[in-house]
Amino acid sequence: MNTTELQMSMDRRAFLKVSILASGALMVGVGCKGSFKASDGENGVWKPNLYVRIGTDGMITIVSKNPEAGQGVKTAFPMVVAECLGVDWKNVTVEQAALDDRYGRQAVGGSRGTPDGWDDLRIAGTGACYLLTAAAAREWGVPFEECTAEKGSIVHEPSGRSRRYESLLETAATLPLPDVSDLKLKSRPSEFELLGTFVPGVDNPKIVTGQSLFGCDTRLEGMLYAIYEKCPTFGGKVRKANVDQVGKLPGVTHAFVVEGGDNLTGLLPGVAIVARTWWEAHSARKQLRVDWDTSHSDSTADYERQAEALRQQAGETLRSDGDVGRALDAARKVVKASYYYPFVSHANMEPQNCTALYHESGQLELWAPTQNPRAGRQLIAETMDIPEDRIHVSLTRIGGGFGRRLRNDFMVEAAWIARETRQPVHLQWSREDDMRHDFYRPAAWHHFTAGMDTNGKMTAFDHHFVTFGRNGETVSGAGLSPDHYPAGLVPNFRLRQSLIETNVPTGPWRSPGHSAYCWAYQSFFDEVALAAERDQLEFRLDLLSKSYGKPPLDLKRTSATLALAAEKAGWGRRELGANRGMGMGFHFDHGGFVSHVAEVVADGQSITVEKVYSAADVGPIINLSGAKNQVEGAVIDALSTAQLEITFANGAAAQSNFSDYGLLRINQAPEIECHFIQSDNSPTGLGEPPFAAATPAISNAIFAATGTRIRELPFGRSGIFV
């Protein structure tokens, strides 16, 4: 969407609402036309979509509506308001909003936080600044245009006068509100003073001093602790359990069976144990004996057998451009390769948890580290037959989400247990619960064939994608768009798909799909470039130089990140030395364009990733600190995940803790050099785009250093270890 279209969209939907509080503070909200009226709220009092309060002491309070999962939105959102309001950052206080329908979308997922908040936050800050400027101009009797905002004051330079914001609040609240179309919203990096600078996270002091922020930190008076035992085989039901015996164990207050249902994302059958302390509940769990009724026995070995059989079949054609068969027959050289990646777990550092309090009045309160609180509230309402307006959700900080907490099974479990006990209950999953009852990123097999002409240009691309489905449809996270590159970048292209039925729960996993199949594509591109005797950078830039029909991504923005990463890495330099290598990869997803160049050194089959050079174009950077953290975290997460896998036997996950699913250690983390193209495009999120291209950049560098082409993940399948 260009600037004009964006402005027209805002004009149609957004408006300001301002009021003065009993404390004298000015409150500025942003609403949507058709959604709010001046008389909304109890007793005719309008309750705005609140973003900013300006106190009589000059302090600015900005409400962050979205959950904070480490992506930095709780700092970035207030920075946008502060930039447009013209205040000193040291005078800003940030509050976390609870779930409230007046805020619109309140979710962490799809790297949508910054794009979704960009307009309203700028409108709130700019609108408040406009009113304060107009108030000063009226009181001084001078033209509005002669007044400017500077660090919490309105200045009239011709007369040398200035007024602090707090002295203008009452007058500002009485002024007519401007149309949003009249507000001059900052949008370009050249206009920013605060945005694009390095600002530490607002929660950092509390995190490093161990203060309560996360869901697992929640404590209520009289609170009990609960565990919830579910069938190791996904979807299994309870035949019988020794709950009477368990209920008599020390500290245990309740032990009961929950019938549950068959919705893998909802309240599954299980056994709840509630005790005075978590340790007592955990100890009692060891004495629990459950006879489970299981319904399936999915296994990794059987998946692999099915995949090999499907490989020999044609599959369903999802897209066909040109004539792939004829083009391959006419090609000077044909390259074939197959790639595989496994199921993986989210492995959040904070396992799933939720605190719930059920009142005798029928009201339900929850404190939850959820990425999607509205969906959690809806799930509870539907499962427990409680009206949504009687469910209140407070948002705690999230100790790692990556898509796992878009599913709210842990919320409905806590709510159900709280209603049974009629006491405040904190449900805390163990690490084993978390890993064995995840919504995994699905595995897949990619079978590629590429044809090249006499100039080494790719003229044909055939792709047979073997993935997972249920009832004939791909499961969550297993789909691949027919429009994904290199569709549109080669004249002859075909994508075919075959499905393996699975009973394993899958779901969004950081950069869903992209985090996996980018590795397959970009690794194969390396093979094709080398087979064509072309430089890998030159081959990719050539591939991005022309489209056949609608391009699958912005070719110029993608090429710019690739060229920048290569430049910063010194691509092509000869002094790398023996057993060293460089590799690259590019990708576009969730609105962001990112390329990486990795440099590795090999000692036999032991690899050290020394440095990764990253280049990203996600529009203007809001907070340089948060942006660098996201890129660095994504690269480290990618390197870690490339060494991990979840396998299944008899319908259950085989891995259960960090002893058999070992995350990357700090001494294995590479140096990461981040570069950002500060474009005038609207900002996009940065939590997901840097992940996908990191894995192929590293594996391509490993090939350059060792001659070992990694076509299966984890790296250990190829005898490579970091």
Phi, psi and omega in degrees: 000126180280176185298318181296314179297321180296317180296319179297321179297317180293320181301322183287331192245335191254146172211160179266151170219133185230141175213164178251129182277169179300330179285351184094357180288146176271130182244126182242126179238165176232127180239177178243135180301133181091349182255333184231147173233161183298338182258010179301149175104176181287142177055031177074011180269124182286130178249102188283166172284087196284133174235325187218138172235135177248115185275163179292346177268004179087356179282144181251126176249125180240130181267127175265116188280333187270152173299148178255118182242022181097358181276353173091009184293331181292340174263319184294316180303306179299329178297322179297314179297315181298320177301312184282337179277338179075049181238163177282130183302329182292345179263011182258132172244140184248135175242145176270125178285152167274173175296125183208120184301338181291345179275354185074219183293123174235087185206155173245112180170147178070018182052040185260357185303302182294313178301320181290326183270346188306311184291305185298322180293319178293321178297315180299312181292315181293320180296318178296318179297320178301313182295319179293322177295316178296324179296315179295318180298319179295313182295327179272343183070041181236161178297143179303320186294342181274355184255142179227156179261132180217106174048053174087012178225152170258129185243134171249096188298322181301325181256352180077011181272155175210152178223133174291149181306317186297339179275356184246004189297313184296316179295318181300323183291342182264353186280153175295143183279140178284154169290145179303327180296341179273350182277135177266097185275130175294137181217345185249146179306328181294343181267351190271148170245312179273315182297140182091355177267175183266108180238120179299152180300140184294337180269355186307313181301319180290324181294312184287342177258006173072028179279160185289122177218324190272164180303320182289350178273351187296131177224131177237154178297131179074019187286138173258166182241139185231148166238158181225112182270123177244164182295133176303326175276125187302126177088003180291154183245162180273121171278309177200158180209151182276052185294330179296318178293314181296323182296345181263000182286157184306130175081346183285130179254331181212144171210121185204158178270138174250122184296317178062193181222197183252010177280110184297341179261005184240215182276103178273159177300147180182188179234127179260135173237125183239134183216174181291329177229159178295323182296322178294321177295318179296318180294320179295328180301327181295339179266357182285135176234120183236134172263110186264143172259103184264155187241349181205171181218047180305145178215153178297320180299319180290322176303316182295322177295317179294320181298319180294322179292318181292331179303328183279350182263166185285324184078175179271128179281121179263334178201143177213116177246135179067214181228093185297316182301312181295320181295321178292322178296327183270354185291145176290324180217142179238133179241132177235143176198152178237142182231146180222139169227150188266177166295144174223159182259156175291322178051049176302142179295326174262109178300164183299141179199161177196143175249135184224146177224116179259123181268151179299337178289350184097357176284147179231128177247141178224146173239111194222135171274070185251143175280341185221074187296326182294319177295324177295317178298318179296318178300316180295317181300316182289321183287321188252003179056050176243128178302140183300328182286359176253009179245120180249129182240118172267138185263119175265164174293147187254126179273057181101124180237291176056023179105336182299321185271014164284341174264137190240037177300322180294330178290314182289329175297313180297318181298316181297315181295320180296322179292326179290321185271336183058031175221157176297133185229134174252112176271123180234116176285150171277171176299322180294319175303315186296318185279328182274347180232048179270174169246093197285154167287126186286153174284170176192161176239134178241122177247111187252146168221129180232143176244144182234150178270189184292342178267005180077018180266138181285121183250344181214146180214117179244131187225119173253113186255117178253116187222194188246146180213177176214126181056038175083001179241145178298142177282168183303129179086357185256356184277158177224124182293135175297344181266003181291143178302147012271017171304132182087350179250352174231146185290335181235115187218139175217135175238123176241152184223140173231145185245139171253126179292136180223149174254002181283133178289129177237167181187184179303134180221126189345117186058061189313128180077304183304321183298342181255303189285345172299321178301317181295312181300306187291331175291318179293323176303322178297317179298317181295316180299315181292322177296328179276359181059044179239151175296138185297324178293312181298322179298314181292317179297324177294319179299327182270007185272344185208145176240156177248094189089206182292125181290147181282350180199167179287110188294320182291317181292322178295313180299324181295321179290322180296315180294322181292315179299319180295319179297313182293329179279346185070045183306132179093356179294146190265351186272022179299320179091177183289149177060025177236153180201158176240149175215160184221165174196150176231160177195160173227125171199154178051036175085355185246145179249121184220138173229149177229148166235125181250147176237126182232160174231140184247139171236088190068235178264004177268128187244140170242121174275105187280317185205146174234128177259124186240140176227130185225144171235103178233031184077197181295136177282130180279305180230116183298325178298308180296323181295314179296321179299320181292317179294312180299316180296321180294318180296315180295319178297319180296315179297320178296311184294331180294352180247012188235157172202149171252128177243161184232144175214133181054037174080009183229154177289136181278331182270150186218345183200180183290350176290330177238012174215070191278114178289162180301139177267159187298328181285352178263354183286134180279165167288138183232123181252116187258135175228138183236135173270108184278079183276168179273004177292158177299147183290148174238175178285167182227007181287332185246319186307326183286349187288308196303313187283349183291317183298312179293327178300318180290314182292327175292325176293323177298319177298317181297329182273330188239340187081003178266117178270117181274112179246000176225138171254148003287169182307326184301336177296336178258010179077019180254133181225138181261000000 
